[in-house]
Amino acid sequence: MIRKKQTEKSYEWDPPAPSTVYIKIKNIPYETFKTGLNQGLVTTDLDQIRYRLDRHIYCCGVCSKYVNGYCVITNRKSEQGWICKSFVPKEEFIYLDSRPDRKDSAEFRYLSETGLEKDKIESEEAEEKSPESTGMKVIYEEGVALYRQGRLRLSLQAFDRVLEENPLDFAALFHKGNSLLKLKRYEEALDTFERASEINPENAGLWTNLGFVLTKLERFRDALDAFEKSISLNPVQKNSWEGRDAVLARIRMCEEKLREAEEALEKNPEDPDTQFELGKIHLRLGDQEKAVQAFKKALEIKPENAEAWKFRGKVLFKAGSVKEALHAFEKASRLKPDYAEAWYEKGNVFLKLGNLKGAENAFKIAASLWEGKGIKTKAESACEKIKRLELGKT
């Protein structure tokens, strides 16, 4: 047993192996566990247990054998932060994933949707952030009801009315973000969740959903950070663990593609298409500087690549190089006049520069192009920008 001497009392940490905890939780023979391990069926569960042991989430304080400060196995007093090889987590701290035969929609199986109903907000702090007037409470509750019925566009209208009255209403922002996410308006959902995180950064469900939308936007490193943040706030969440595992798998795939692209460039360093793909992979892995360099190299070889100009512009805009970003988006839209994404991004740059007329025009072109291609969700995002400009709210 490892003992670390402290000034006042000893500290004991002698954790069991993750496999031991798994076998105890499942109450199965070792041979059954070994068969499952060989078939790759228990890897995710073991990773969760190892994560919780490494971060001291699993400890005497959450052990089923820890009662009133005493360990019933050793029959002696123990501290909550200790652990021994007899550890078995309490039922409420197990929550291992059970992915086979899940009935959830694959699109939204990580989405956290509970815990924000008005009748479940318990703390005074949360109550202060809820809709204040009776009228706003009614509208908020209507929005939640519409959301649950799947009438997402109407629910958005309700939450927006609440937010007009109180822009800092966390619950309304949370549900608005979920509505936008289900409508596949990912950029708007991201903006909404980020605003909500500034109000209440300690809400685990918010970080889960932020991770989900970042995954949809293929910002995998950022998504992993969000899921990790959610788990650190509340480790007993199947959806966060599943989201984390899913995005780790995406990251591993990207790292494999990165190696393949680098090997291809060793043979042909002047291949613009491989340079372009390399830039997109770096973006997914969160390496902005390498992405910029890859797009720059691709455009030096093949300057007529409108998509590369668009991606370069997005990275520059995020880095704060607004005028360079505008130049990139203008190049993209000139090379490909029906490139709706380039027009939309140009509108965002004009907003940043305070050119409201230019922004409105760019968003209208983007909306029209998306409408013509039948891409309704993106057209709605552009129309929402136009609406806010017309109302003078941007």
C-alpha positions in Angstrom: 0.0 0.0 0.0 1.3 3.4 -0.9 1.4 5.9 2.0 2.2 9.5 1.6 3.1 11.3 4.8 1.4 14.6 5.5 1.8 17.0 8.4 -1.3 15.9 10.2 -2.5 12.5 8.9 -1.5 9.8 6.5 -3.1 9.6 3.0 -3.8 6.2 1.6 -4.3 5.5 -2.1 -4.1 1.8 -3.2 -6.5 1.6 -6.1 -7.7 -1.7 -7.7 -7.1 -2.4 -11.3 -9.8 -1.1 -13.7 -10.5 -4.7 -14.7 -11.2 -5.6 -11.0 -13.7 -2.7 -10.7 -15.4 -3.7 -14.0 -15.8 -7.4 -12.9 -17.2 -6.3 -9.5 -19.7 -3.8 -11.2 -20.9 -6.4 -13.7 -20.7 -9.3 -11.2 -19.2 -11.6 -13.9 -16.5 -14.3 -13.8 -13.0 -13.4 -14.9 -13.2 -15.7 -17.9 -16.3 -13.9 -19.2 -14.5 -10.6 -18.8 -11.4 -11.9 -20.6 -13.6 -13.1 -23.5 -15.2 -9.7 -23.8 -11.8 -8.0 -23.6 -10.5 -10.2 -26.4 -13.5 -9.3 -28.5 -13.0 -5.5 -27.8 -16.4 -5.3 -26.1 -15.3 -3.7 -22.8 -12.6 -1.2 -23.9 -14.8 1.8 -23.5 -16.0 0.8 -20.0 -12.4 0.2 -18.9 -11.3 3.6 -20.2 -14.0 5.2 -18.2 -13.0 3.4 -15.0 -9.3 4.2 -15.6 -10.2 7.8 -16.1 -12.1 8.0 -12.9 -9.4 6.2 -10.9 -6.6 8.4 -12.3 -8.5 11.5 -11.4 -9.5 10.2 -8.0 -13.2 10.4 -8.9 -13.5 6.8 -7.7 -12.5 6.8 -4.0 -13.8 5.8 -0.6 -16.3 8.6 -0.7 -18.2 7.0 -3.5 -17.6 3.4 -2.4 -20.5 1.1 -1.5 -18.5 -0.2 1.5 -17.9 3.3 3.0 -20.5 4.0 5.7 -20.5 6.8 8.2 -16.7 7.4 7.8 -15.9 3.7 8.2 -14.9 1.0 5.8 -17.1 -2.1 6.4 -14.5 -4.3 4.8 -11.5 -3.3 7.0 -13.7 -2.3 9.9 -11.7 0.9 10.5 -12.1 4.6 9.9 -11.1 5.9 6.5 -11.0 9.3 4.7 -13.3 10.0 1.8 -10.3 10.6 -0.5 -8.7 7.2 0.2 -9.2 4.0 -1.8 -8.2 0.3 -1.5 -8.5 -2.8 -3.6 -11.9 -3.7 -2.2 -13.4 -0.6 -3.8 -16.9 -1.0 -5.4 -18.7 2.2 -6.5 -22.1 3.0 -5.3 -24.9 2.3 -7.8 -25.3 6.0 -8.7 -21.6 6.3 -9.6 -21.5 3.4 -12.0 -23.4 4.5 -15.2 -21.2 2.6 -17.6 -22.2 2.9 -21.3 -24.5 0.3 -22.7 -24.3 1.2 -26.4 -25.6 -2.1 -27.9 -29.3 -1.9 -28.8 -29.6 1.8 -28.0 -32.8 3.3 -29.3 -31.7 6.9 -29.3 -31.4 8.8 -32.5 -27.8 8.5 -33.7 -27.8 12.2 -34.6 -28.5 13.3 -31.0 -27.6 10.5 -28.7 -25.2 12.8 -26.8 -27.5 15.7 -26.4 -28.3 16.8 -22.8 -31.9 17.9 -22.6 -32.9 17.6 -19.0 -32.6 19.5 -15.8 -33.6 23.0 -16.9 -37.3 22.8 -16.6 -38.7 25.6 -14.4 -40.0 23.2 -11.8 -36.6 21.6 -11.4 -34.5 24.6 -10.9 -33.6 24.4 -7.3 -30.9 26.9 -6.5 -31.6 30.5 -5.8 -28.9 31.4 -8.3 -30.5 29.5 -11.1 -33.9 31.0 -10.2 -32.4 34.5 -10.6 -31.4 33.6 -14.1 -34.9 32.3 -15.1 -37.6 34.4 -16.8 -38.6 37.0 -14.3 -42.1 38.1 -15.1 -45.1 35.8 -15.1 -45.6 36.5 -18.8 -42.1 35.5 -19.6 -42.4 32.4 -17.6 -45.4 31.4 -19.5 -43.7 32.0 -22.9 -40.6 30.1 -21.7 -42.8 27.1 -20.7 -44.5 27.3 -24.1 -41.1 27.2 -25.7 -40.1 24.1 -23.8 -43.4 22.4 -24.7 -42.9 23.2 -28.3 -39.4 22.0 -28.2 -40.5 18.6 -26.8 -43.1 18.3 -29.5 -40.5 18.8 -32.1 -41.9 22.2 -33.3 -38.4 23.7 -33.2 -38.9 26.8 -35.2 -41.8 27.9 -33.0 -39.8 27.0 -29.9 -37.1 29.3 -31.1 -39.5 32.2 -31.4 -40.6 31.7 -27.8 -37.0 31.6 -26.5 -36.1 34.6 -28.5 -39.0 36.5 -26.9 -37.7 35.6 -23.4 -34.2 36.6 -24.4 -35.4 40.0 -25.6 -36.7 40.6 -22.1 -33.6 39.1 -20.4 -30.6 38.3 -22.6 -28.9 36.6 -19.7 -31.5 34.0 -19.2 -29.5 30.8 -19.1 -32.3 28.3 -19.4 -33.7 30.0 -22.5 -30.3 30.2 -24.1 -29.7 26.5 -23.3 -33.0 25.4 -24.9 -32.5 27.8 -27.8 -29.1 26.2 -28.5 -30.6 22.8 -28.4 -33.3 23.8 -30.9 -30.8 25.3 -33.2 -28.6 22.2 -33.0 -31.5 19.9 -33.9 -32.3 22.2 -36.8 -28.7 21.7 -37.9 -28.0 25.4 -37.6 -24.7 24.6 -36.0 -22.9 28.0 -36.2 -25.9 29.7 -34.5 -26.0 26.9 -31.9 -22.3 27.4 -31.1 -22.8 31.1 -30.6 -25.8 30.5 -28.4 -24.0 27.9 -26.2 -20.9 30.1 -25.9 -23.1 33.0 -24.7 -24.7 30.6 -22.2 -21.3 29.4 -21.0 -20.4 33.0 -20.0 -23.4 33.1 -17.8 -23.1 29.6 -16.2 -19.8 27.9 -16.9 -20.5 25.2 -14.3 -23.4 23.5 -16.1 -22.2 20.1 -17.3 -25.1 19.6 -19.7 -24.1 22.8 -21.5 -20.6 21.6 -22.1 -21.9 18.2 -23.4 -24.0 20.0 -26.0 -21.2 22.4 -26.9 -19.0 19.3 -27.5 -21.7 17.9 -29.7 -22.0 21.0 -31.9 -18.2 21.4 -32.2 -18.1 17.7 -33.4 -20.7 18.6 -36.0 -18.5 21.5 -37.1 -15.5 19.1 -37.3 -13.6 21.0 -34.6 -12.6 17.8 -32.9 -10.0 19.0 -30.5 -12.3 21.7 -29.2 -15.1 19.2 -28.9 -12.9 16.9 -26.9 -12.1 19.8 -24.5 -15.8 20.5 -24.1 -16.6 16.9 -23.3 -13.7 16.7 -20.8 -15.0 19.8 -19.2 -18.4 18.3 -18.9 -17.1 15.1 -17.3 -14.9 17.1 -14.9 -18.0 18.9 -13.7 -20.2 15.8 -13.5 -18.5 12.4 -14.1 -21.7 10.5 -13.9 -23.0 11.2 -17.5 -23.3 8.5 -20.1 -23.9 11.1 -22.9 -20.6 13.0 -22.1 -18.6 9.8 -22.0 -20.1 8.6 -25.3 -19.5 12.0 -26.9 -15.9 11.9 -25.7 -15.3 8.4 -27.1 -16.9 9.3 -30.4 -14.7 12.4 -30.9 -11.6 10.5 -29.8 -12.3 8.0 -32.6 -12.6 10.9 -35.0 -9.3 12.4 -33.8 -7.6 9.0 -34.3 -8.9 8.8 -37.8 -7.6 12.4 -38.5 -4.2 11.5 -37.1 -4.1 8.5 -39.5 -5.1 10.7 -42.4 -2.5 13.2 -41.4 0.2 10.6 -41.5 -0.9 9.5 -45.0 -1.0 13.1 -46.3 2.5 13.8 -44.9 3.8 10.7 -46.6 2.2 11.6 -49.9 3.7 15.1 -49.7 7.2 13.6 -49.1 6.8 12.0 -52.5 5.1 15.0 -54.2 5.4 18.2 -52.1 3.9 20.3 -54.9 0.5 18.5 -54.9 -2.0 21.3 -54.2 -4.9 18.9 -53.5 -2.9 17.1 -50.8 -1.8 20.4 -49.3 -5.5 21.4 -49.2 -6.5 18.2 -47.5 -3.7 18.6 -45.0 -5.0 22.1 -44.1 -8.5 20.7 -43.4 -7.0 17.9 -41.2 -5.0 20.4 -39.2 -8.2 22.5 -38.7 -10.1 19.4 -37.4 -7.2 18.8 -35.0 -7.2 22.4 -33.8 -3.8 23.4 -35.2 -4.7 26.8 -36.7 -1.2 27.8 -37.7 -0.4 24.7 -39.6 -3.7 24.9 -41.3 -3.0 28.5 -42.5 0.4 27.4 -43.8 -1.1 24.4 -45.7 -3.8 26.5 -47.3 -1.3 29.1 -48.2 0.9 26.5 -49.9 -2.1 25.0 -51.7 -3.1 28.4 -53.1 0.4 29.2 -54.2 0.3 26.1 -56.4 -3.4 26.3 -57.3 -4.8 29.8 -56.8 -8.1 29.0 -58.4 -9.2 26.8 -55.5 -12.2 28.7 -54.2 -12.8 26.3 -51.3 -9.2 26.8 -50.1 -9.6 30.5 -50.1 -12.8 30.1 -48.0 -11.1 27.9 -45.5 -8.1 30.2 -45.3 -10.4 33.1 -44.7 -12.2 31.3 -41.8 -8.9 30.6 -40.1 -7.7 34.2 -40.5 -11.0 35.5 -39.3 -10.8 33.4 -36.1 -7.2 34.5 -35.6 -8.3 38.2 -35.7 -6.9 39.0 -39.2 -10.2 40.5 -40.3 -9.0 42.4 -43.5 -7.0 39.4 -44.7 -10.0 37.2 -44.1 -12.2 39.5 -46.2 -9.7 39.4 -49.0 -9.8 35.6 -48.9 -13.6 35.4 -49.0 -13.7 38.0 -51.8 -11.3 35.8 -53.8 -13.5 32.8 -53.1 -16.7 34.5 -54.2 -15.1 35.9 -57.4 -13.8 32.5 -58.4 -17.1 30.9 -57.6 -20.0 33.4 -57.7 -22.6 30.9 -56.5 -20.4 29.9 -53.5 -23.0 30.6 -50.7 -20.6 29.8 -47.8 -18.1 32.4 -49.0 -20.9 35.1 -49.2 -22.1 34.1 -45.7 -18.6 34.4 -44.3 -18.1 37.7 -46.1 -21.2 38.9 -44.3 -19.7 38.0 -40.9 -16.5 39.9 -41.8 -18.6 43.0 -42.8 -20.4 42.8 -39.5 -17.1 42.8 -37.6 -15.9 45.8 -39.6 -19.2 47.7 -39.0 -20.2 47.7 -42.6 -23.9 46.8 -42.0 -25.0 47.4 -45.5 -22.3 45.2 -47.0 -23.2 42.5 -44.4 -26.9 42.6 -45.2 -26.2 42.3 -49.0 -23.8 39.4 -48.5 -26.3 37.5 -46.3 -29.1 38.1 -48.8 -27.0 36.6 -51.6 -26.0 33.6 -49.4 -29.7 33.0 -48.4 -30.8 33.2 -52.0 -28.1 30.8 -53.2 -28.9 28.3 -50.4 -32.6 28.5 -51.1 -32.0 27.8 -54.8 -30.1 24.7 -53.8 -32.7 23.6 -51.4 -30.4 23.9 -48.4 -33.1 25.3 -46.0 -31.3 25.2 -42.7 -28.4 27.3 -43.9 -30.7 29.7 -45.7 -32.6 30.1 -42.4 -29.3 31.0 -40.7 -28.6 33.7 -43.2 -32.2 35.0 -43.0 -31.9 35.3 -39.2 -28.8 37.5 -39.7 -30.7 39.7 -42.1 -33.6 39.9 -39.7 -31.4 41.0 -36.8 -29.7 43.6 -39.1 -33.1 45.0 -40.1 -34.2 45.2 -36.4 -30.9 46.9 -35.5 -29.9 44.2 -33.0 -26.5 43.2 -34.4 
